[in-house]
Amino acid sequence: MQYKAVIFDLDGTLINSLEDLADSANAVMREYNFPTYSLDDYRMKIGNGVKKLIERAVPSGTSEETTAAVLARYREVYKQNNIKKTAPYAGIKQMLADLQQKNIPVAICTNKPDADAKNIVNILFPDVEFVEVIGDLPGFKPKPDPKKVLMIAEKMQLQPQEIAYVGDSSVDMQTGVNAAMLPVGVTWGFRDEEELIANGGQVIINKPAELLDKVDFINQ
């Protein structure tokens, strides 16, 4: 099968944002006198959107009202700190440049809040022409619901089967499966190869340059 486009996850796939996510969450946890967590703890808590992150972080038995307040505060703190330590993984910028040189359309679909995602992408990837960058928005379910990636496919004027969906977690592999796209798992992110394969990953890559080696793209 030959593919014509790529949709990427963001956190753990194109960018290493773990420290900014963890620092912001821990700052809010301390404000509420709640326990804080290590980077490895947060590695397993993220991936399903910020609402689920905070639900996993607050102590068991925390009221819905308090959880909602913590979530609102986290959004404020992260918005001010989402680009302090966050950076592209090694080889990502070259991979994106290679895709663009071959006229292969690229886009991003993430569970990160939409405004944060667009801010980070605009700063870190100013030279990349993404067809779409879409994050968590009101009225849309988070991934692995496929609605947003299917919207991107429509914008690209391509069939889902012509697109590779690239990510680093079970959520991403399930998204690719649910959208009938090619699920491509990356091992440099927040989860391991075993999780990627168990959740439908059909291609596994260990460094960005392997995307163009292991997936057969048609030059547009």
Stockholm file with secondary structure:
# STOCKHOLM 1.0

chainA/1-220         MQYKAVIFDLDGTLINSLEDLADSANAVMREYNFPTYSLDDYRMKIGNGVKKLIERAVPSGTSEETTAAVLARYREVYKQNNIKKTAPYAGIKQMLADLQQKNIPVAICTNKPDADAKNIVNILFPDVEFVEVIGDLPGFKPKPDPKKVLMIAEKMQLQPQEIAYVGDSSVDMQTGVNAAMLPVGVTWGFRDEEELIANGGQVIINKPAELLDKVDFINQ
#=GR chainA/1-220 SS CCBCEEEECCBTTTEECHHHHHHHHHHHHHHTTCCCCCHHHHHHHCSSCHHHHHHHHSCTTCCHHHHHHHHHHHHHHHHHHTTSSCEECTTHHHHHHHHHHTTCCEEEEEEEEHHHHHHHHHHHCTTCCEEEEEEECTTCCCTTSCHHHHHHHHHHTCCGGGEEEEESSHHHHHHHHHTTSEEEEESSSSSCHHHHHHTTCSEEESSTTHHHHHSCBCCC
#=GC SS_cons         CCBCEEEECCBTTTEECHHHHHHHHHHHHHHTTCCCCCHHHHHHHCSSCHHHHHHHHSCTTCCHHHHHHHHHHHHHHHHHHTTSSCEECTTHHHHHHHHHHTTCCEEEEEEEEHHHHHHHHHHHCTTCCEEEEEEECTTCCCTTSCHHHHHHHHHHTCCGGGEEEEESSHHHHHHHHHTTSEEEEESSSSSCHHHHHHTTCSEEESSTTHHHHHSCBCCC
//
